[in-house]
Amino acid sequence: MEAPNVPPADQLRFRAQSRTRWSDEDNQGVLNNAVYLTLLEEARHQYFLELGLIGIQNQFTFVLGQTNLRHLAPGRGPQDIEIQMSTTHLGSRSFQQVYRIGTPGCEEIWAEAEAVMVIWDSENGGSAGMPDFFRDKIAGFEGL
């Protein structure tokens, strides 16, 4: 498997803040691997909240299609962290995002990841076309 293709920090347009908990550590004293996926989800929530793209009752209009995550250093809890992220590609039914997780300012990088999100129609139970307002808002923010 190829490593996630995460651009340099100056090309990642959004910074999400979070905090790990002591209970996020496993019996090795490092963050449990599942915690990283939760941190990506928290960053996505902050990103789409900032862009005004979270629907009624804070529901997302998309689902996770694929994630590629590479661990670079052991994360710890409890600690303030930063997730740097950006949307790098907008397709007709999906979009791709990249992430870097680490200590504030990402002075110590714990992990890098890529994710593909699929626009979802919950009524029909399948993928849907990306709404123009959604595409335009992300493209405007990211300069795509």
C-alpha positions as CSV (number, residue, x, y, z in Angstrom):
1,M,0.0,0.0,0.0
2,E,1.3,3.5,-0.8
3,A,1.7,6.1,1.9
4,P,-0.9,8.8,2.0
5,N,0.0,11.7,-0.3
6,V,-0.3,14.6,2.1
7,P,1.0,18.0,0.8
8,P,3.2,20.3,3.0
9,A,1.5,22.2,5.9
10,D,1.2,25.5,4.0
11,Q,-1.0,23.8,1.4
12,L,-3.4,22.4,4.1
13,R,-6.0,25.1,4.4
14,F,-7.8,24.1,7.6
15,R,-6.7,23.5,11.2
16,A,-8.9,21.6,13.6
17,Q,-8.2,21.4,17.3
18,S,-8.9,18.5,19.5
19,R,-7.7,16.8,22.7
20,T,-6.8,13.1,23.3
21,R,-7.9,11.5,26.6
22,W,-6.0,9.2,28.9
23,S,-8.5,6.5,28.0
24,D,-7.5,6.8,24.3
25,E,-4.3,4.9,25.1
26,D,-4.0,1.2,24.8
27,N,-2.0,-1.1,27.1
28,Q,1.2,-0.1,25.3
29,G,0.7,3.5,26.5
30,V,0.0,4.9,23.0
31,L,-3.2,6.0,21.2
32,N,-5.3,3.1,20.1
33,N,-5.4,2.9,16.3
34,A,-9.2,3.4,16.2
35,V,-8.8,6.8,17.9
36,Y,-7.1,8.2,14.8
37,L,-10.2,7.6,12.7
38,T,-12.2,9.4,15.3
39,L,-9.8,12.3,15.2
40,L,-10.3,12.5,11.4
41,E,-14.0,12.5,11.9
42,E,-13.8,15.3,14.5
43,A,-11.7,17.3,12.0
44,R,-14.2,16.8,9.2
45,H,-17.0,18.0,11.6
46,Q,-15.1,21.2,12.4
47,Y,-14.3,21.7,8.7
48,F,-17.8,21.4,7.5
49,L,-19.3,23.3,10.4
50,E,-16.9,26.2,9.5
51,L,-18.0,26.1,5.9
52,G,-21.7,25.9,6.9
53,L,-22.2,22.6,5.1
54,I,-23.5,20.4,7.9
55,G,-27.2,19.7,7.4
56,I,-30.2,19.7,9.7
57,Q,-29.4,18.3,13.2
58,N,-25.7,18.2,12.4
59,Q,-26.1,15.4,9.8
60,F,-23.4,14.9,7.1
61,T,-24.6,14.4,3.5
62,F,-21.8,12.0,2.8
63,V,-20.3,8.8,4.1
64,L,-16.7,7.5,4.4
65,G,-15.8,5.4,1.4
66,Q,-12.1,4.7,2.0
67,T,-9.3,5.7,4.4
68,N,-5.5,5.3,4.1
69,L,-3.7,6.1,7.3
70,R,0.0,5.9,8.1
71,H,1.3,6.1,11.7
72,L,4.5,8.1,12.0
73,A,5.0,8.5,15.8
74,P,3.1,7.2,18.8
75,G,0.4,9.5,19.9
76,R,-0.4,10.0,23.6
77,G,-3.2,11.1,25.8
78,P,-4.2,13.4,27.4
79,Q,-2.9,16.1,25.1
80,D,-4.0,19.0,22.9
81,I,-3.6,18.2,19.2
82,E,-4.0,19.7,15.8
83,I,-5.3,18.1,12.7
84,Q,-4.3,19.9,9.5
85,M,-6.5,19.1,6.6
86,S,-7.7,20.1,3.1
87,T,-10.0,18.9,0.4
88,T,-7.8,18.0,-2.6
89,H,-10.2,16.7,-5.2
90,L,-13.9,17.1,-6.0
91,G,-15.5,14.5,-8.2
92,S,-19.1,14.2,-9.4
93,R,-20.2,11.9,-6.5
94,S,-17.2,12.0,-4.1
95,F,-14.4,14.1,-2.8
96,Q,-10.9,13.4,-1.3
97,Q,-9.4,14.9,1.8
98,V,-5.9,14.8,3.3
99,Y,-5.0,15.1,7.0
100,R,-2.0,15.5,9.3
101,I,-2.4,14.7,13.0
102,G,0.0,15.8,15.6
103,T,0.9,18.1,18.5
104,P,-0.1,21.8,18.2
105,G,1.4,23.2,15.1
106,C,2.2,19.6,14.1
107,E,5.7,20.0,15.6
108,E,5.5,16.2,16.2
109,I,3.5,14.4,13.5
110,W,1.7,11.3,14.7
111,A,-0.1,10.3,11.5
112,E,-1.0,11.3,7.9
113,A,-4.1,10.1,6.1
114,E,-6.2,10.4,3.0
115,A,-10.0,9.8,2.9
116,V,-12.5,9.5,0.1
117,M,-16.0,10.7,1.1
118,V,-19.0,9.7,-1.0
119,I,-22.1,11.9,-1.3
120,W,-25.0,9.8,0.1
121,D,-28.7,9.8,-0.4
122,S,-30.1,8.1,2.7
123,E,-33.6,7.9,1.2
124,N,-32.4,5.8,-1.7
125,G,-29.6,4.1,0.2
126,G,-26.9,4.9,-2.4
127,S,-24.5,7.5,-3.7
128,A,-25.8,10.7,-5.2
129,G,-24.5,13.6,-7.3
130,M,-22.6,16.3,-5.5
131,P,-24.9,19.4,-5.1
132,D,-23.6,22.5,-6.7
133,F,-23.8,24.6,-3.5
134,F,-21.6,22.0,-1.7
135,R,-19.0,21.9,-4.5
136,D,-18.9,25.7,-4.8
137,K,-18.5,26.2,-1.1
138,I,-15.6,23.8,-0.9
139,A,-14.0,24.9,-4.1
140,G,-14.1,28.5,-3.0
141,F,-12.6,27.8,0.4
142,E,-9.9,25.5,-1.1
143,G,-9.2,27.5,-4.2
144,L,-10.0,24.5,-6.4
